[in-house]
Amino acid sequence: MPAAAPSCPAPQQPPALLLAAGRGERMRPLTDTCPKPLLAVRGQPLLQWHLQALHAAGVRRAVINTAWLGERISAHFQDTFSPQGAPDKREALSISYSHEGRDFGGALETAGGIARALPLLGDIFWLAAGDVFVPGFGFDAAAAQAFAASPMLAHLWLVPNPAHHPRGDFGLSPEGLALNLPPDHPGPRYTYSTIALLRAALLAPPWCDIPPGNPQGLAAPLAPLLRRAMDNGRVSATLYTGPWTDVGTPQRLQELNTP
């Protein structure tokens, strides 16, 4: 009787950073007393959809950055997440926090927040904004493995342009490179979904001048870093065509919650 073939271990997943520090001005008055990532979408907090997808994909460590009403987020999710009915609590997703509001009095924008959280992450990590609803996205371990083996600094998931953002953000080459197209370029642009795989090197010179860990709490956007890296052929991308919503207004939230 032949010996059984050894089973291959599942690819190890990198950690994830979930961005949850924004004020949610366009969502007021809903966000006056509730941080946007805790607003309910189809019966559960918006941010919980990401946590469920990460857990299902085998990610076992997440960092959440907070600012506006950040203590509400950490009080709700605490330090572990495990879906109801999960059989093995040892497989729970551990959660740590980067409290920008507590440490610096406010949010540090995307690049500043990422730089601040880097000591909790590592060389490669998933990134997702806590205010997008993308129920079918899988945080695929194979994609993370392919990115780790590549020379890229970032891999972005782009989506078809929604009605509120018709001009899009970036182009996409036939070879799968994200393109920083000039304003007058006739080629198609797509919208950045706010989901990505990043390499910590993107937050270091020559791409970024924020010191490691951002001890001074410098605020900086992510897009200029990405565009600089794109101009050097260091950002790849995938077009994602599943359901995706930027939950940026009360109307979009209501539409998601209307049967």
Secondary structure, DSSP 8 states (H G I E B T S, - for coil): ---------------EEEEE----GGGTTGGGTS-GGGSEETTEEHHHHHHHHHHHTT--EEEEEE-TTHHHHHHHHTTEE--TT-S-GGG-EEEEEEEHHHHHSS--HHHHHHHHHGGGT-SEEEEEETTEE-TT----HHHHHHHHTSS-SEEEEEE---TT-TT-SBEE-TTSBEE---TT--S--BEEEEEEEEEGGGGSTTT----TT-TT-----SHHHHHHHHTTT-EEEEE--S--EE--SHHHHHHHT--
